[in-house]
Amino acid sequence: MAGMSEAELARLMRAATAGDEKAYAEFLRGTAAIVRGFARRKIVQGGVDPEDVVQETLLAIHLKRHTWRQDAPILPWIYAIARFKLIDAFRRRGRRIEVAVDDFAETLAEPEQETVSERDIGRALDSLPPGQRSVVSSISVDGHSIGETAKKLGMNETAVRVALHRGLAAIAKRFARG
């Protein structure tokens, strides 16, 4: 399973999206092996169990499987989710992790030429209702996780995710007009 190719994983995910439960189970087994290897390579000191990262990643993939574009490579999508879950695991343990850019450089978008000033960010945030503003600022500006933001603002994680999504959508809509 660890040697499952990009093409095979993509084929299985396409079949799973079409309703093939057997293909989905095989996709998850192959993905678990890949993520397990990734987590074991990245966790050099104790404190975080690689299996926890694997399970969190598989759960996130299951919940976000609709976000994978079928015409895009699947491995960068899987590794991006695994990387975020690994970082979340270290945050929960109170440790910081630094991930080398080379480990996921192929998943990064080309740098944008335009820059956004703090004034522009402030204007964008000021256009939001207070609840959305607090959530978007906490996550997108301050770099807090969904869980940290929920705890800080006294909200549940689902409400934070909804507020973040709505806030970012409102900002995108506002700036798309200009």
Residue, then its C-alpha position, 0 to 999 in steps of 0.5 A: m500500500a505504501g507504494m500506491s501511485e498518484a494515478e492509482l490514488a486519484r483513480l480510487m478517489r474518483a471511483a469513491t466519489a462516484g459511490d464505490e465504497k470498496a474503492y474508498a476503503e482502498f483509497l483510505r488504506g493507501t492514504a493511511a500508509i502514505v500519511r503514516g510514513f510522512a508523520r513518522r519522518k516529521i516526528v523526530q521527538g516524542g510528544v506526538d503519536p504518528e497514528d493520531v496524525v494519521q487518524e486526524t488526517l483521514l478524518a479531515i480527508h473524509l470530511k473535505r473529500h469534496t474539495w479535491r478537484q478531480d483534475a488536480p494531483i491528489l498527493p499534494w492535496i493529501y500532504a497539505i492536509a497531513r501537514f496541517k494536522l501534524i502542525d495542529a498536533f504539535r500546537r495541542r502539545g504546546r510545541r512549535i514545528e517548523v516545516a521545510v518549504d522544500d517538503f511541499a514546494e510543489t503545492l505552493a502557488e506562484p507568488e502574487q505580485e500584489t501585496v496587501s497593506e495593513r490598512d487594506i486588511g483593516r478595511a476588509l475586516d472592518s466591513l465584516p460584522p463583529g462576530q465574523r471579524s473576530v473569527v477572521s482576524s483570529i485565524s487569518v491575521d493572528g494565526h490561531s487554529i479553529g480550536e484556539t479561536a473557538k475557545k478564545l471566543g466562547m464558540n463551538e468549532t463548527a460556528v467558528r468554521v461557518a463564521l470564517h467561511r462567511g467572513l472570507a466569502a464576504i471579503a472575497k466578494r467585496f474585493a472581486r468587484g474592484 
